[in-house]
Amino acid sequence: MGKLRVYVDRMSQPSRAVLIFCKVNKIEFEEHLVNLGKKEHKQPEFRAINPLGLVPAIHDGGFKLFESHAILKYLACAYPSVPDHWYPADLSKRAKIDSVLDWHHSNLRRGSAGLVLNRALAPALGLPLNPQAASEAEILLKSSLSILETVWLSGNGTFLAGGYQPSVADLSLACEVMQLELLDKRDVDILLGPHEKVRKWLEKVKEVTSPHFEEVHEKIYKVSKRFRSQMLNAHPNGNTIASSRQSKL
């Protein structure tokens, strides 16, 4: 069997989750960049890997797979060296992790991705900013962060669904929350400020996946610095959650 090939763009939060998982678990792989900004995901070469034209995707021997949660589960099961806590063999524990992942797609991901895209990232992808869509996504994101705090982090363990060790769900959701780094820092503080458990959980995920978590997020930090500088220069008063709050006072 050939070496695992992983097709990603590090600006993509699910791509980062797959990369970190492979690095933490010492899975040998080749990283293949699919530059979303250059629309490489629409090229026939990549469509042969994933007909949907989305990252991440993998090619493991003769097996092709896309959708990040499916990939994380597959890798956890296919590589014997991966510790059980990432996706437990125990069915009840596994079902709890699945429930978090299923919830994530329709809630936290929709809110986070929608807000970041329509408030900051769209121009880099050749799209216009959409303030109305950003406001709608912000409402969903705030609700999702509250649920993350009060439901998924309500157990005795440090990690999601009461876990004492990280699972694929922790990695997936942590990378999603990290996408907020592309927003104005004041916005991030407003969004995460009320959620102490979420902040502590995120720091713990970073800690247990160090140094790979920070290394894989280097591109996000670099782009975030540039975005924040551009936003400050273009809109001194800000097109941000913080500025919206001030205008209502």
N, C-alpha and C positions, 0 to 999 in steps of 0.2 A: 504493500500500500504506500502511495506517495505521501509526502508531508502535507499536513493540513494547510489549506489556503484560506485566508480570511480576508474578505473584501469589505473595506471600511472607508469612512471619512471621519476623522477624529472630531469634526464639528458635530457629528451625529451622536446624541446621547446613547442610543442602543448599541452603536458601534463601539463606543468606549467601554460599555459594560462587557461586551464579548472579549475585547482586547485585554482588559484587566483580569478577567476570569482566566484566560489562557496564561497570562504572565504569572499570576499568583499561584496557579496550579502546575506551573512548569510544563505546560503542553507545548511541544515544538510546533511552530507554525510559520508560514510565510505571510507577511502582511502586504496586501495589495491595495493601494490607494485608489479609491473611486471618488474623484473630485466633484462634489455636487455643484460647486460654484461654476465649474466648467461644463456642467451637464454630462459628465462622463457616464452617469448612471443611465442615460438614455441611449448610449451607444450599443450597437448590435453585439459587440464582444461581451459586454456585461449582461445584456439581456439574455444571453445564452446561459448565464449562471443563474440569474433571477429574472424571469419574464416580467415581473412586476416593476423592475427597475428601481428597487429600494435597497439601501444598505441597513444593516450588515447582511452578508450572505457568506456561506462557506462551501468549499469543495473538499471533501474528505475521501480520498481515493476516487471511487466512481460515484460517490454520493453527494448530491447538491442539496442545500437546505437554506431557506431564508426565514425571516421573522426571528427577532432577537430572543424572545422567550423560548421558542422551540429550539434555537441553537444552543442556548445555555443549558437547557434540560438534556439535550442530546450529548453535549460534551461532558456533562456531569455523569452521565450513564455510560458513555462509550469509552471513557478513559479511566481504567481501574485505579490509577494513582490519585484521582480526585477524592478528597475526604467526603464522607457521607453527609456531613452537615450542609453541604451546598444544595443538595436535592435529595433528602433522606429516603432510604428504602422503606421506612415505616410509613404506611399509607396515610395515617391520620396527620402526621407531620407534613407529608408531601401535599396533601389536600389543602392544608392551611396556606402553604406557600403558593399553590396554584390559585387560591382565592385572592391573595394579594395581587398576584400578577394579572389576573382577569380584571380586577377592579382598577388597576393602574391604567390600563389602556384607555378606558372610557372616562377617566376622572383626572388623576394627576397629570398624565401625559397630555391629554387634550388641553388642559388649562395651561400648563407650563409651555408646551410647544406653541400653542396659539398666541400666548402673550408675547413670548420672545420673538416669534416670527413677525408679528404685526406691529410690535413696538420698536424692534431693533434690527432684526436679521434680514427682513424682506429685500431691501435694496441690494444686498450682497448676492442675492439669488435672482436679481433682475425683476423683482416684484415691488409694487407700491406698498407703503405702510398703510395699515387700515385701523384707524383709531377706534371705530365701533367694534370691530372684531377683537381688538386688544382689550377693550373694556369688558366684553362678554367673557373672554377667556380669563380675565383677572378675577371675575366673580367665581368662576368654576375652580380656579386655582386656589383661591382663599378657602373655599369650602373643602377642597381636597386636602389642603394642609391641615385643616382642623380635624378632618377624619383621620389623617395619618397620625396626628398627635393623640387623639382621644380613643381611637379604635385599634389601629394596627400597632401602636406603641404602648398599649395599655397593660400588657402582660408583665410578668416579673422579670423576664429576660431583657437584655440590652437591645436585642434586634427585633425585627418585625415578627408579628404573630407570636410573640413571647419567646422567641429563640434566644438561646444563650451563646450561639455561634452564628456567623453570618450565613445567609442562604443566597441563592441566585436572585431572590426578590429584593434583598437588601442592596445588592449591587445594581440592579436595574433601576430601582427607585432613587438611589443615591445619585446615580449619573443624571437622572432626570432633574433632580433638585439643583444639581451643579450647573445646569443649563441657564439658570437664573443669573449666573455670573455675567451674562451678556447684557444684562439690564444695568441701569444706573444704580450705583451702590446704595443710594438712599432708598430706592425701590426694594432692593433685596432686604435691607434692614427692616422696612415696613412689613414685607411679606413674611419674613422668618422671625421677626422680633417677638411676636406673641407665642411662639411655639418652642419652648425650652427643650422639650423632649426631642423634637425634630432636629434641633441644632446639635444636641449632645449625641444623638444617634448618628448624624452625618459625620461628626468628628470621629466617632468610634469606627465607622466603616472605613474612613480614610486611614485610621491607625492600623487596623488589622490587615489592610491591603497595601500598606506601605512597602517599598517606595513606588510601587507600580501605579497606584491611584493618581498621585500627583504628576508622575511622568506622563501618563496618558492624557492628563488634563492641561499640559503645558500650552497646547495650541489654544485652548479655550481662554486661558489666562492672558495670552498674548493678544488675541483678538478682542477680549474684553477691555484691555487697556486702551486699544485703539478706538473702539466704539465709544467708550466713555469720554475720551478726549474729543472725539468728533461731536458727540451730543452736547458737550459743554460749550464748544465753540459755536455750534450752529444754533443752539437754543439755550442761552444763558439762564433763562427762567425754567427751562426743561419741559419736555413733553413726557412727563413722568407721573407716576402715582403720587409722589411727594408734591409736585407742583399742582396737581389736581386737588389735593387736599388743601393746600394753601389758598387756592383760588376760591374754595368754598367757605373759608373762615371769615 
